[in-house]
Structures are given as structure tokens and as C-alpha cells.
Amino acid sequence: MHKDTDGISRISQTDIANMLDVSQTAVAKRFKNLIKFGAIKKAGPRNAYMILRTDLFNHSPIGLLYKGYLTYLIT
């Protein structure tokens, strides 16, 4: 994927959906969650998002629940 002069790669949700063999609606829902958990943010016009973090396990409810469960097992 090529980046523009701002260093942003652009790809449509439809293209992502086709690559993953899922619906565009499914991709849009995942994007909303990624924005909610601070993993990505909109970075301009259509199809532009910036990745902010890739370690969602440490920053999502599922990851936090898992950590809490491990702590419970250890204590």
C-alpha cells in the first residue's frame, strides 16, 4: 500500500471487506470500535485513518478482563 505525501495510506472499507471476505458493514463496525478504543483515528477526508496503537490487548475491555482473570488465578 502506498502512502501519500502526508504519510497516510488510503484504502476503502469496501476494499478491506473484499480482501477479508466480509461485508462493508462489518468493517465499519470494527472501525468504530477501533476508534472507540483509541487504536485509530480519522485523519482527514474519506478512507483516511491513522493507526495510533497496535497493542489492543492491553487497551480493550477484553484484554483488561483477561488480565483480571489471570490475576484472580494467581492470587
C-alpha positions in Angstrom: 0.0 0.0 0.0 1.4 3.4 -1.0 1.4 6.4 1.3 0.6 9.9 0.2 2.7 13.0 1.0 1.2 13.1 4.5 2.4 9.5 5.1 -1.2 8.2 5.1 -2.2 5.1 3.2 -5.8 5.1 2.0 -8.0 2.1 1.3 -11.7 1.9 1.3 -13.7 -0.1 3.7 -15.2 -1.9 0.7 -11.7 -2.9 -0.4 -10.9 -4.2 3.1 -14.2 -6.1 3.2 -13.4 -7.7 -0.1 -9.9 -8.7 1.0 -11.3 -10.3 4.2 -14.4 -11.7 2.6 -16.7 -9.9 5.0 -19.4 -7.2 4.5 -18.5 -3.5 4.4 -20.9 -3.1 7.3 -18.8 -5.5 9.4 -15.6 -3.5 8.6 -17.4 -0.2 9.5 -18.4 -1.7 12.9 -14.8 -2.8 13.6 -13.5 0.7 12.6 -15.9 2.3 15.1 -14.6 0.0 17.9 -11.0 0.7 16.9 -11.8 4.4 17.1 -13.6 4.0 20.5 -10.5 2.1 22.0 -8.1 4.7 20.6 -6.4 2.4 18.1 -7.1 4.5 15.1 -8.4 8.0 14.4 -9.8 9.7 11.3 -7.0 11.5 9.6 -8.7 13.6 7.0 -11.1 13.0 4.2 -12.7 9.7 3.1 -10.7 6.5 3.6 -8.1 8.2 5.8 -7.3 6.7 9.2 -4.2 6.9 11.3 -3.0 4.0 13.4 -2.4 5.1 17.0 -1.7 1.8 18.7 -1.5 -1.8 17.8 -1.5 -3.3 21.3 -5.2 -3.5 21.7 -5.0 -6.4 24.1 -3.6 -4.0 26.7 -6.2 -1.3 25.9 -9.5 -3.0 25.3 -12.2 -4.4 27.7 -11.4 -8.0 26.6 -7.7 -7.6 27.4 -8.4 -5.9 30.7 -10.9 -8.7 31.6 -8.3 -11.3 30.7 -5.6 -9.6 32.8 -8.0 -9.5 35.7 -8.8 -13.2 35.3 -5.1 -14.1 35.3 -4.6 -12.0 38.4 -7.5 -13.9 40.1 -6.0 -17.2 39.2 -2.6 -16.3 40.5 -3.8 -15.0 43.9 
